[in-house]
Amino acid sequence: RIGGDHHNEVAHTLMSMGALLGSSGDTSGALNCFKEALYIYRTNLEQESGVHREKAGGGEEVTFYGEEHESVNQLQGYVQNAMKNIAVVESALKKNAVGQK
């Protein structure tokens, strides 16, 4: 289980901070937050993709992620969202760079 600086809650906070920084015009800060969040989400997705399997009371195998874990589908959504945010910010940075020439 990943915790501390690599917990999904840290990545969620970084996504929120990135949105706040981006809306206030700090596109570099926003981009850094989104990239760090993406790294955390991808790390957690890689770990969670190894599904945990155990025998249930009746002997049948049950697949679960546990209460503290987010599903692989949720993590894939977070990765996609972070990548979209990064693309938007990078596009804005390119437009600003072209406009300043």
DSSP file (Angstrom, degrees, kcal/mol; ACC not computed):
  #  RESIDUE AA STRUCTURE BP1 BP2  ACC     N-H-->O    O-->H-N    N-H-->O    O-->H-N    TCO  KAPPA ALPHA  PHI   PSI    X-CA   Y-CA   Z-CA
    1    1 A R              0   0    0      0, 0.0     2,-0.4     0, 0.0     6,-0.1   0.000 360.0 360.0 360.0 135.7    0.0    0.0    0.0
    2    2 A I        +     0   0    0      4,-0.1     6,-0.3    42,-0.1     2,-0.2  -0.783 360.0 153.1 -95.2 132.9    1.3    3.4   -0.9
    3    3 A G    >   +     0   0    0     -2,-0.4     3,-1.8     4,-0.1     2,-0.0  -0.648  36.0  40.9-137.7-164.5    1.0    6.2    1.6
    4    4 A G  G >  S-     0   0    0      1,-0.3     3,-1.6    -2,-0.2     6,-0.2  -0.323 124.1  -0.9  61.4-133.2    2.7    9.4    2.6
    5    5 A D  G 3  S+     0   0    0      1,-0.3    -1,-0.3     5,-0.1    35,-0.1   0.639 137.1  53.3 -66.1 -14.9    3.8   11.6   -0.2
    6    6 A H  G <  S+     0   0    0     -3,-1.8    -1,-0.3     4,-0.1    -2,-0.2   0.166  78.9 122.9-108.1  17.5    2.5    9.1   -2.8
    7    7 A H  S X> S-     0   0    0     -3,-1.6     4,-1.5     1,-0.1     3,-1.0  -0.510  72.0-120.1 -77.1 147.1   -1.1    8.7   -1.4
    8    8 A N  H 3> S+     0   0    0     -6,-0.3     4,-2.7     1,-0.3     5,-0.2   0.816 112.7  62.5 -56.9 -31.6   -3.9    9.5   -3.8
    9    9 A E  H 3> S+     0   0    0      1,-0.2     4,-2.2     2,-0.2    -1,-0.3   0.862 101.0  52.1 -64.4 -34.0   -5.1   12.2   -1.4
   10   10 A V  H <> S+     0   0    0     -3,-1.0     4,-2.5    -6,-0.2    -1,-0.2   0.924 110.3  48.4 -64.8 -43.8   -1.8   14.1   -2.0
   11   11 A A  H  X S+     0   0    0     -4,-1.5     4,-2.3     2,-0.2    -2,-0.2   0.901 109.7  52.0 -63.6 -40.8   -2.4   13.8   -5.8
   12   12 A H  H  X S+     0   0    0     -4,-2.7     4,-2.1     2,-0.2    -1,-0.2   0.917 110.6  48.6 -60.2 -42.5   -6.0   15.1   -5.4
   13   13 A T  H  X S+     0   0    0     -4,-2.2     4,-2.8     1,-0.2    -2,-0.2   0.907 109.6  52.0 -63.9 -42.1   -4.7   18.1   -3.5
   14   14 A L  H  X S+     0   0    0     -4,-2.5     4,-2.6     1,-0.2    -1,-0.2   0.882 107.8  52.4 -62.0 -38.2   -2.0   18.7   -6.2
   15   15 A M  H  X S+     0   0    0     -4,-2.3     4,-2.1     2,-0.2    -1,-0.2   0.921 111.5  46.4 -63.5 -42.9   -4.8   18.6   -8.8
   16   16 A S  H  X S+     0   0    0     -4,-2.1     4,-2.3     2,-0.2    -2,-0.2   0.913 112.8  49.3 -64.8 -42.7   -6.8   21.2   -6.9
   17   17 A M  H  X S+     0   0    0     -4,-2.8     4,-3.0     1,-0.2     5,-0.2   0.902 109.5  52.8 -63.4 -40.0   -3.7   23.4   -6.3
   18   18 A G  H  X S+     0   0    0     -4,-2.6     4,-2.6     2,-0.2    -1,-0.2   0.907 109.3  48.7 -61.2 -42.3   -2.9   23.1  -10.1
   19   19 A A  H  X S+     0   0    0     -4,-2.1     4,-2.2     2,-0.2    -1,-0.2   0.917 113.3  47.3 -63.7 -43.0   -6.4   24.3  -10.9
   20   20 A L  H  X S+     0   0    0     -4,-2.3     4,-1.2     2,-0.2    -2,-0.2   0.928 114.0  46.4 -64.2 -46.2   -6.1   27.2   -8.5
   21   21 A L  H  <>S+     0   0    0     -4,-3.0     5,-2.4     1,-0.2     3,-0.3   0.910 112.6  50.8 -63.5 -41.9   -2.7   28.2   -9.7
   22   22 A G  H ><5S+     0   0    0     -4,-2.6     3,-1.3    -5,-0.2    -1,-0.2   0.900 108.5  51.0 -62.7 -40.9   -3.8   28.0  -13.3
   23   23 A S  H 3<5S+     0   0    0     -4,-2.2    -1,-0.2     1,-0.3    -2,-0.2   0.743 109.2  51.6 -70.9 -21.3   -6.8   30.2  -12.7
   24   24 A S  T 3<5S-     0   0    0     -4,-1.2    -1,-0.3    -3,-0.3    -2,-0.2   0.385 124.6-102.1 -94.6   4.0   -4.6   32.8  -11.1
   25   25 A G  T < 5S+     0   0    0     -3,-1.3     2,-1.6    -4,-0.3     3,-0.2   0.413  84.2 126.4  96.4  -2.4   -2.2   32.8  -14.1
   26   26 A D     >< +     0   0    0     -5,-2.4     4,-2.2     1,-0.2     5,-0.1  -0.591  24.2 162.6 -89.0  77.2    0.6   30.7  -12.6
   27   27 A T  H  > S+     0   0    0     -2,-1.6     4,-2.6     1,-0.2    -1,-0.2   0.834  71.0  54.6 -69.0 -32.4    0.7   28.2  -15.5
   28   28 A S  H  > S+     0   0    0     -3,-0.2     4,-2.3     2,-0.2    -1,-0.2   0.938 110.8  45.5 -64.8 -45.9    4.2   27.0  -14.6
   29   29 A G  H  > S+     0   0    0      2,-0.2     4,-2.2     1,-0.2    -2,-0.2   0.898 113.1  50.8 -62.7 -40.8    3.1   26.2  -11.0
   30   30 A A  H  X S+     0   0    0     -4,-2.2     4,-2.7     1,-0.2     5,-0.2   0.931 109.2  50.5 -62.2 -45.9   -0.1   24.6  -12.3
   31   31 A L  H  X S+     0   0    0     -4,-2.6     4,-2.5     1,-0.2    -2,-0.2   0.908 109.5  50.9 -60.7 -43.2    1.9   22.4  -14.7
   32   32 A N  H  X S+     0   0    0     -4,-2.3     4,-2.2     2,-0.2    -1,-0.2   0.912 111.4  48.1 -60.5 -43.3    4.2   21.3  -12.0
   33   33 A C  H  X S+     0   0    0     -4,-2.2     4,-2.5     2,-0.2    -2,-0.2   0.934 112.5  48.0 -62.9 -46.6    1.3   20.3   -9.7
   34   34 A F  H  X S+     0   0    0     -4,-2.7     4,-2.5     1,-0.2    -2,-0.2   0.893 111.9  49.8 -63.3 -40.0   -0.5   18.4  -12.5
   35   35 A K  H  X S+     0   0    0     -4,-2.5     4,-2.2    -5,-0.2    -1,-0.2   0.898 111.4  48.2 -67.3 -39.6    2.7   16.5  -13.5
   36   36 A E  H  X S+     0   0    0     -4,-2.2     4,-2.1     2,-0.2    -2,-0.2   0.910 112.0  49.8 -66.2 -41.2    3.4   15.5   -9.9
   37   37 A A  H  X S+     0   0    0     -4,-2.5     4,-2.9     1,-0.2     5,-0.2   0.921 109.3  52.3 -61.8 -43.2   -0.2   14.3   -9.5
   38   38 A L  H  X S+     0   0    0     -4,-2.5     4,-2.8     1,-0.2     5,-0.2   0.912 107.7  51.7 -59.1 -43.6    0.1   12.3  -12.7
   39   39 A Y  H  X S+     0   0    0     -4,-2.2     4,-2.3     2,-0.2    -1,-0.2   0.928 111.9  46.3 -59.0 -45.7    3.2   10.6  -11.4
   40   40 A I  H  X S+     0   0    0     -4,-2.1     4,-2.5     2,-0.2     5,-0.2   0.938 113.2  48.7 -63.8 -47.2    1.5    9.7   -8.1
   41   41 A Y  H  X S+     0   0    0     -4,-2.9     4,-2.7     1,-0.2    -2,-0.2   0.917 112.6  47.9 -60.3 -43.4   -1.6    8.4   -9.9
   42   42 A R  H  X S+     0   0    0     -4,-2.8     4,-2.4    -5,-0.2    -1,-0.2   0.902 111.2  50.9 -65.3 -39.8    0.5    6.3  -12.3
   43   43 A T  H  X S+     0   0    0     -4,-2.3     4,-1.8    -5,-0.2    -2,-0.2   0.931 114.1  43.9 -61.4 -45.5    2.5    4.9   -9.5
   44   44 A N  H  X S+     0   0    0     -4,-2.5     4,-2.9     2,-0.2    -2,-0.2   0.869 111.5  53.8 -68.8 -37.1   -0.6    3.9   -7.6
   45   45 A L  H  X S+     0   0    0     -4,-2.7     4,-1.7    -5,-0.2    -2,-0.2   0.915 107.6  51.4 -62.5 -42.7   -2.3    2.6  -10.8
   46   46 A E  H  < S+     0   0    0     -4,-2.4     4,-0.4     1,-0.2    -1,-0.2   0.912 113.8  44.1 -60.4 -42.7    0.7    0.3  -11.4
   47   47 A Q  H >< S+     0   0    0     -4,-1.8     3,-1.1     1,-0.2    -2,-0.2   0.921 114.5  48.1 -68.9 -43.4    0.5   -1.0   -7.9
   48   48 A E  H 3< S+     0   0    0     -4,-2.9    -1,-0.2     1,-0.2    -2,-0.2   0.690  94.1  75.1 -74.0 -18.1   -3.3   -1.5   -7.9
   49   49 A S  T 3< S+     0   0    0     -4,-1.7     2,-1.6    -5,-0.2    -1,-0.2   0.756  77.6  80.6 -66.7 -22.2   -3.2   -3.3  -11.2
   50   50 A G  S <  S-     0   0    0     -3,-1.1    -1,-0.2    -4,-0.4    -4,-0.0  -0.687  89.8-143.5 -81.4  89.5   -1.9   -6.3   -9.4
   51   51 A V        -     0   0    0     -2,-1.6     2,-0.5     1,-0.1    14,-0.1  -0.275   5.1-126.2 -64.6 137.5   -5.3   -7.3   -8.1
   52   52 A H  E     -A   64   0A   0     12,-0.7    12,-1.8    -4,-0.1     2,-0.4  -0.721  29.5-170.7 -85.4 126.0   -5.4   -8.8   -4.6
   53   53 A R  E     +A   63   0A   0     -2,-0.5     2,-0.3    10,-0.2    10,-0.2  -0.954  10.0 166.3-123.1 139.5   -7.1  -12.2   -4.5
   54   54 A E  E     -A   62   0A   0      8,-1.9     8,-3.0    -2,-0.4     2,-0.4  -0.959  39.6-100.1-143.4 161.6   -8.1  -14.3   -1.5
   55   55 A K  E     -A   61   0A   0     -2,-0.3     6,-0.2     6,-0.2     5,-0.1  -0.703  37.1-141.4 -82.9 132.1  -10.3  -17.3   -0.7
   56   56 A A    >   -     0   0    0      4,-3.5     3,-2.2    -2,-0.4    -1,-0.0  -0.286  37.4 -85.4 -82.5 176.3  -13.7  -16.4    0.7
   57   57 A G  T 3  S+     0   0    0      1,-0.3    -1,-0.1     2,-0.1    -2,-0.0   0.822 129.7  49.7 -53.1 -37.3  -15.4  -18.4    3.5
   58   58 A G  T 3  S-     0   0    0      2,-0.1    -1,-0.3     1,-0.0     3,-0.1   0.385 121.6-104.1 -86.7   4.5  -16.8  -20.9    1.0
   59   59 A G  S <  S+     0   0    0     -3,-2.2    -2,-0.1     1,-0.3     2,-0.1   0.272  79.6 130.5  94.2 -12.0  -13.5  -21.4   -0.7
   60   60 A E        -     0   0    0     -5,-0.1    -4,-3.5     1,-0.1    -1,-0.3  -0.468  63.5-109.4 -76.0 149.5  -14.3  -19.4   -3.8
   61   61 A E  E     -A   55   0A   0     -6,-0.2     2,-0.4    -2,-0.1    -6,-0.2  -0.606  33.8-164.9 -79.8 136.1  -11.8  -16.8   -4.9
   62   62 A V  E     -A   54   0A   0     -8,-3.0    -8,-1.9    -2,-0.3     2,-0.5  -0.974   9.3-147.3-123.8 135.2  -12.8  -13.2   -4.4
   63   63 A T  E     +A   53   0A   0     -2,-0.4     2,-0.3   -10,-0.2   -10,-0.2  -0.875  32.0 153.1-101.4 131.0  -11.1  -10.2   -6.0
   64   64 A F  E     -A   52   0A   0    -12,-1.8   -12,-0.7    -2,-0.5     3,-0.0  -0.974  42.1-151.2-152.1 165.3  -11.1   -7.0   -4.0
   65   65 A Y        -     0   0    0     -2,-0.3     4,-0.3     4,-0.1     3,-0.1   0.504  49.5-120.9-113.7 -12.2   -9.2   -3.7   -3.5
   66   66 A G    >   -     0   0    0      1,-0.1     3,-0.7     2,-0.1    -1,-0.1   0.036  31.8 -77.4  85.7 160.4  -10.0   -3.1    0.1
   67   67 A E  T 3  S+     0   0    0      1,-0.2    -1,-0.1    -3,-0.0    -2,-0.0   0.833 128.2  49.3 -65.0 -34.1  -11.7   -0.1    1.7
   68   68 A E  T 3  S+     0   0    0     -3,-0.1     2,-0.3     2,-0.1    -1,-0.2   0.617  97.6  84.1 -84.1 -11.6   -8.7    2.2    1.5
   69   69 A H    <   -     0   0    0     -3,-0.7     2,-0.3    -4,-0.3    -4,-0.1  -0.673  69.9-137.4 -97.8 145.4   -7.9    1.5   -2.1
   70   70 A E        -     0   0    0     -2,-0.3    -2,-0.1     1,-0.1    -3,-0.0  -0.729  34.4-100.6 -94.9 150.3   -9.4    3.1   -5.1
   71   71 A S     >  -     0   0    0     -2,-0.3     4,-2.4     1,-0.1     5,-0.2  -0.211  24.6-114.7 -69.3 160.4  -10.3    1.0   -8.1
   72   72 A V  H  > S+     0   0    0      1,-0.2     4,-2.6     2,-0.2     5,-0.2   0.890 118.3  55.5 -59.7 -39.9   -8.2    0.6  -11.2
   73   73 A N  H  > S+     0   0    0      2,-0.2     4,-1.9     1,-0.2    -1,-0.2   0.903 107.6  48.4 -61.5 -41.2  -11.0    2.3  -13.1
   74   74 A Q  H  > S+     0   0    0      2,-0.2     4,-2.2     1,-0.2    -2,-0.2   0.937 112.2  48.5 -63.3 -46.0  -10.9    5.3  -10.8
   75   75 A L  H  X S+     0   0    0     -4,-2.4     4,-2.4     1,-0.2    -2,-0.2   0.880 108.6  53.5 -63.4 -38.1   -7.2    5.6  -11.0
   76   76 A Q  H  X S+     0   0    0     -4,-2.6     4,-2.4     1,-0.2    -1,-0.2   0.894 108.8  50.6 -62.7 -38.5   -7.3    5.4  -14.8
   77   77 A G  H  X S+     0   0    0     -4,-1.9     4,-2.4     2,-0.2    -2,-0.2   0.898 109.5  50.1 -63.9 -40.9   -9.8    8.3  -14.8
   78   78 A Y  H  X S+     0   0    0     -4,-2.2     4,-2.6     2,-0.2    -2,-0.2   0.909 110.2  50.5 -63.9 -41.7   -7.5   10.3  -12.6
   79   79 A V  H  X S+     0   0    0     -4,-2.4     4,-2.4     2,-0.2    -2,-0.2   0.932 111.7  47.9 -61.0 -46.3   -4.6    9.6  -14.9
   80   80 A Q  H  X S+     0   0    0     -4,-2.4     4,-2.2     1,-0.2    -2,-0.2   0.904 111.9  49.8 -62.4 -41.9   -6.6   10.7  -17.9
   81   81 A N  H  X S+     0   0    0     -4,-2.4     4,-2.4     2,-0.2    -1,-0.2   0.921 111.1  48.5 -63.5 -44.6   -7.8   13.9  -16.1
   82   82 A A  H  X S+     0   0    0     -4,-2.6     4,-2.4     1,-0.2    -1,-0.2   0.908 111.2  50.8 -62.4 -41.0   -4.3   14.8  -15.1
   83   83 A M  H  X S+     0   0    0     -4,-2.4     4,-2.2     2,-0.2    -1,-0.2   0.885 109.7  50.2 -65.1 -38.1   -3.1   14.3  -18.7
   84   84 A K  H  X S+     0   0    0     -4,-2.2     4,-2.3     2,-0.2    -2,-0.2   0.926 110.9  49.0 -64.3 -44.4   -5.8   16.5  -20.1
   85   85 A N  H  X S+     0   0    0     -4,-2.4     4,-2.4     1,-0.2    -2,-0.2   0.905 110.6  50.6 -62.2 -41.5   -5.0   19.3  -17.6
   86   86 A I  H  X S+     0   0    0     -4,-2.4     4,-2.9     1,-0.2     5,-0.2   0.919 110.1  50.4 -62.0 -43.7   -1.3   19.0  -18.6
   87   87 A A  H  X S+     0   0    0     -4,-2.2     4,-2.1     1,-0.2    -2,-0.2   0.898 110.8  49.1 -62.2 -40.9   -2.2   19.2  -22.3
   88   88 A V  H  X S+     0   0    0     -4,-2.3     4,-2.1     2,-0.2    -1,-0.2   0.931 114.2  44.5 -64.3 -46.0   -4.3   22.3  -21.7
   89   89 A V  H  X S+     0   0    0     -4,-2.4     4,-2.5     2,-0.2    -2,-0.2   0.914 113.0  50.5 -67.3 -42.4   -1.6   24.1  -19.7
   90   90 A E  H  X S+     0   0    0     -4,-2.9     4,-2.2     1,-0.2    -1,-0.2   0.890 110.2  51.1 -62.7 -37.6    1.1   23.2  -22.1
   91   91 A S  H  X S+     0   0    0     -4,-2.1     4,-2.3    -5,-0.2    -1,-0.2   0.912 110.5  48.6 -63.7 -43.0   -1.0   24.5  -25.0
   92   92 A A  H  X S+     0   0    0     -4,-2.1     4,-2.3     1,-0.2    -2,-0.2   0.893 110.5  51.2 -64.5 -39.8   -1.5   27.8  -23.1
   93   93 A L  H  X S+     0   0    0     -4,-2.5     4,-2.2     2,-0.2    -1,-0.2   0.895 110.2  49.2 -64.5 -39.8    2.2   28.1  -22.4
   94   94 A K  H  X S+     0   0    0     -4,-2.2     4,-2.4     2,-0.2    -2,-0.2   0.910 110.8  49.8 -65.1 -42.1    3.0   27.5  -26.1
   95   95 A K  H  X S+     0   0    0     -4,-2.3     4,-2.4     1,-0.2    -2,-0.2   0.904 111.7  48.9 -63.3 -40.7    0.4   30.2  -27.1
   96   96 A N  H  X S+     0   0    0     -4,-2.3     4,-1.3     2,-0.2    -1,-0.2   0.896 110.8  50.2 -65.0 -39.9    1.9   32.6  -24.6
   97   97 A A  H  < S+     0   0    0     -4,-2.2     4,-0.5     1,-0.2    -2,-0.2   0.894 112.6  46.3 -66.1 -40.1    5.4   31.9  -25.9
   98   98 A V  H >< S+     0   0    0     -4,-2.4     3,-0.9     1,-0.2    -2,-0.2   0.891 111.3  52.6 -68.4 -39.9    4.3   32.5  -29.5
   99   99 A G  H 3< S+     0   0    0     -4,-2.4    -1,-0.2     1,-0.2    -2,-0.2   0.737 105.5  55.2 -68.4 -23.0    2.5   35.7  -28.6
  100  100 A Q  T 3<        0   0    0     -4,-1.3    -1,-0.2     1,-0.2    -2,-0.2   0.580 360.0 360.0 -86.6 -10.4    5.6   37.1  -26.8
  101  101 A K    <         0   0    0     -3,-0.9    -1,-0.2    -4,-0.5    -2,-0.1   0.477 360.0 360.0 -77.5 360.0    7.8   36.7  -29.9
